[in-house]
C-alpha cells in the first residue's frame, strides 16, 4: 500500500475496484482513501478522494455503489458521525449521526440496510445494534446482541447477519451469534475453533470465512469457515503467509491475469 496502516476498512465498488479507507499508524489517523483497480494487469494503489473525517476502528458498507463510513476514532474522540461517498459525483457528504458513539464495531449490509454492531465507548463494551435506512437518512435501533462485543467481525450470508468473536471487555471471544430480520432476534451458533478479536470476515461460495485476528496474545495466521448447511466450523488447512490483525478482507471475481501466477 502507499502508506503502512491498520484499523482501516476495505470495500469493493464497481465490482473491480478495492478501496482502503482511513486507518492509522504510529504517526497519525488517516482520512485518505486509496484505490486498487483489480481488473488491471498491473494493479497498484493510487490516492482517491479523502473522507470528510479522519477515522480508525470504524465501519464501512457499500449499498448500490454508495460507500458509507461510520463512527470510529479520529485520534482524539470516539465518533457517532457518518458520511457517504457517491461514486458518480465522486463526493463525500455527511449523513445522519448514529444514536451511539462507536469504535471497534462491525458493519454489514443486509436487504440494502446498513447495520452497526457492537463496539465500545471508553471502557464500555456494547451489545447494541442500529440500522441505517438510506432512503430515510435515519438510524433505528435493532434487537441487542446476547453478548457485548467490540473488535468483532461481521458478515452477511443468505439473509443472515453474523457477529463473530470480538472482546467483551474481559476475554477474547470465540462465540458467534446470528441475526435474522424476521423474527428480528439474535441466536447463538456453534463457537469457532479459536477465539478471535479484530478478524477479517468474508463470504464466498456459500461459506462464511473468518481470517486472522488476535487471540489476545498474538496475531493469527489461521483461517476458518462456517457452513450454515452443516452448522459447523472447519479450519482451512493453509495458513496465511503473515499473521494479521485488523486486516481488511474482500471477495472478488478473479481476473484472468491472477490465474497466471500473480502473488500479492
C-alpha positions in Angstrom: 0.0 0.0 0.0 1.0 3.6 -0.3 1.2 4.1 3.5 1.5 1.2 6.0 -1.5 1.3 8.3 -4.1 -0.8 10.1 -7.5 -0.4 11.7 -8.9 0.9 8.4 -11.6 -0.6 6.2 -11.7 -2.3 2.8 -14.6 -2.0 0.3 -15.3 -3.2 -3.3 -17.0 -0.8 -5.7 -17.9 -1.2 -9.4 -17.1 -4.9 -9.0 -13.4 -4.5 -9.6 -12.0 -1.6 -7.5 -10.8 -2.2 -4.0 -10.6 0.8 -1.7 -8.8 1.0 1.6 -10.2 3.8 3.8 -8.8 5.5 6.8 -6.8 3.6 9.4 -3.8 4.7 11.5 -0.1 4.1 12.1 2.2 5.3 14.8 2.2 8.8 13.4 -1.4 9.7 12.6 -5.0 8.8 11.9 -6.0 9.0 8.2 -8.9 10.3 6.2 -7.3 9.3 2.9 -8.8 6.6 0.7 -6.5 4.6 -1.7 -7.8 2.5 -4.6 -6.6 -0.6 -6.4 -8.1 -1.5 -9.8 -8.1 -5.2 -9.7 -9.0 -5.7 -13.4 -5.7 -4.0 -14.4 -2.9 -6.3 -15.5 -0.6 -4.4 -13.2 -2.6 -3.5 -10.1 -1.2 -0.7 -8.0 -2.6 1.6 -5.3 -3.4 5.2 -6.2 -4.8 8.0 -4.0 -8.5 8.8 -4.5 -11.0 11.0 -2.6 -10.4 11.8 1.1 -13.2 11.2 3.6 -14.5 14.3 5.4 -13.3 13.0 8.8 -10.2 11.1 10.0 -11.2 7.6 11.1 -9.8 4.4 12.5 -11.6 1.5 14.1 -14.7 2.4 12.1 -17.2 0.7 9.9 -17.8 0.7 6.1 -20.6 -0.7 4.0 -21.4 -0.4 0.3 -25.0 -0.1 -1.0 -25.6 0.4 -4.7 -22.1 1.7 -5.1 -22.6 4.3 -2.3 -19.8 3.9 0.3 -20.8 4.5 3.9 -18.1 5.3 6.6 -19.5 5.3 10.1 -18.2 6.0 13.6 -14.7 5.1 14.7 -12.0 7.2 16.4 -10.4 10.4 14.9 -7.3 10.3 17.1 -9.0 12.4 19.8 -12.6 11.3 20.3 -14.9 8.4 19.5 -17.3 9.3 16.8 -21.0 8.8 16.0 -20.9 10.8 12.8 -21.2 9.1 9.4 -20.7 10.0 5.7 -21.4 8.6 2.3 -19.4 8.7 -1.0 -21.3 8.9 -4.3 -19.3 7.1 -6.9 -21.0 9.1 -9.7 -20.3 12.6 -8.3 -17.1 11.5 -6.5 -18.0 13.5 -3.5 -18.4 12.7 0.2 -21.3 14.2 2.2 -22.5 13.9 5.8 -25.5 11.7 6.7 -27.4 11.4 10.0 -25.4 10.5 13.1 -25.8 7.2 14.8 -27.6 7.3 18.1 -24.4 6.0 19.9 -20.8 6.7 19.6 -19.0 3.6 18.5 -15.4 2.4 18.0 -14.3 -1.1 17.1 -17.8 -2.0 15.9 -18.7 -4.2 12.9 -20.8 -3.4 9.9 -22.9 -5.4 7.5 -25.3 -4.7 4.7 -28.5 -6.7 4.7 -31.5 -6.0 2.5 -29.9 -2.7 1.4 -29.8 -1.6 5.0 -26.5 -0.8 6.9 -26.1 -2.4 10.4 -23.7 -1.0 13.0 -23.0 -3.8 15.5 -21.4 -3.6 19.0 -18.2 -1.7 19.5 -17.2 0.3 22.6 -17.2 3.8 24.2 -14.3 4.4 26.6 -14.3 1.2 28.8 -17.9 0.2 28.0 -18.4 -2.6 25.5 -21.6 -2.5 23.6 -24.2 -5.1 22.7 -26.4 -2.6 21.0 -27.1 -2.6 17.3 -28.6 0.1 15.0 -29.6 0.1 11.4 -29.4 2.9 8.8 -32.1 3.3 6.1 -30.6 5.2 3.2 -33.9 6.3 1.7 -34.9 7.9 5.1 -31.5 9.0 6.2 -32.4 7.6 9.6 -30.9 5.2 12.1 -33.2 2.9 14.1 -32.4 0.5 17.0 -32.3 -3.2 16.4 -32.5 -6.1 18.9 -29.5 -6.2 21.2 -26.9 -9.0 20.8 -26.8 -11.6 23.6 -23.1 -10.7 24.3 -21.2 -7.4 24.4 -18.7 -7.3 21.6 -16.1 -4.9 20.4 -13.4 -5.5 17.8 -15.7 -8.1 16.3 -16.1 -9.3 12.7 -19.4 -9.1 10.9 -20.5 -11.0 7.8 -23.8 -11.4 5.8 -24.7 -14.8 4.3 -28.0 -15.9 2.8 -30.0 -13.2 4.5 -28.4 -13.7 7.9 -26.1 -11.2 9.8 -23.3 -12.8 11.8 -21.5 -11.2 14.7 -18.2 -13.1 15.0 -15.8 -13.2 18.0 -14.5 -9.9 19.4 -13.8 -8.9 23.0 -16.4 -8.5 25.8 -14.0 -6.4 28.0 -12.6 -9.4 29.9 -11.9 -12.1 27.3 -11.4 -12.6 23.6 -14.4 -14.5 22.3 -14.9 -17.4 20.0 -18.6 -17.3 20.2 -20.8 -16.3 17.3 -24.4 -15.2 17.0 -26.7 -14.7 14.0 -29.4 -12.2 13.4 -32.4 -12.7 11.0 -34.5 -9.6 10.3 -37.6 -11.8 10.7 -38.2 -12.6 13.5 -35.6 -9.9 14.5 -33.7 -11.8 17.2 -30.1 -12.9 17.7 -29.4 -16.7 18.1 -26.2 -18.4 19.1 -24.5 -20.7 16.6 -21.5 -23.0 17.3 -18.3 -21.5 18.6 -15.3 -21.0 16.3 -12.3 -23.2 16.8 -10.2 -20.3 18.0 -11.0 -17.1 19.9 -10.5 -14.1 17.7 -10.8 -10.3 18.0 -10.3 -7.9 15.1 -10.6 -10.7 12.5 -11.5 -10.2 8.8 -14.8 -11.7 7.6 -15.8 -12.5 4.0 -18.3 -14.7 2.3 -17.6 -16.9 -0.7 -19.3 -19.9 -2.3 -21.9 -20.0 0.5 -19.4 -20.1 3.3 -18.5 -17.5 6.0 -14.7 -17.1 6.3 -13.1 -15.7 9.3 -9.5 -14.6 8.7 -6.7 -13.9 11.2 -7.3 -11.6 14.1 -5.8 -11.8 17.6 -6.3 -14.3 20.4 -5.4 -11.6 22.9 -1.7 -12.6 23.0 -0.6 -12.7 19.4 -1.8 -12.1 15.8 -3.2 -15.2 14.0 -2.4 -16.5 10.5 -5.2 -19.1 10.6 -8.5 -19.1 8.7 -11.7 -21.0 9.4 -15.1 -21.1 7.8 -18.7 -21.7 8.8 -21.1 -23.7 6.7 -24.7 -22.9 7.5 -25.9 -26.1 5.9 -23.9 -28.3 8.4 -23.9 -25.7 11.2 -20.2 -26.4 11.7 -16.8 -24.6 11.6 -13.9 -26.0 9.7 -10.2 -24.9 9.8 -8.6 -24.0 6.5 -5.5 -26.2 6.0 -3.4 -23.5 4.5 -2.4 -20.6 6.8 -1.8 -17.1 5.5 1.8 -16.0 4.8 1.6 -13.4 7.6 -0.3 -13.2 10.8 -2.8 -10.3 10.5 -5.0 -8.4 13.0 -7.4 -5.6 11.9 -6.9 -6.5 8.3 -9.5 -5.9 5.6 -10.9 -8.8 3.6 -13.0 -8.7 0.5 -14.1 -11.2 -2.2 -13.7 -10.5 -6.0 -14.3 -12.4 -9.2 -10.7 -13.3 -10.0 -9.4 -11.6 -13.2 -7.7 -13.9 -15.7 -4.2 -12.4 -15.1 -4.4 -13.5 -11.5 -4.5 -17.1 -12.6 -1.1 -16.7 -14.3 0.7 -16.7 -11.0 0.0 -13.3 -9.6 1.1 -13.3 -6.0 0.4 -10.4 -3.5 
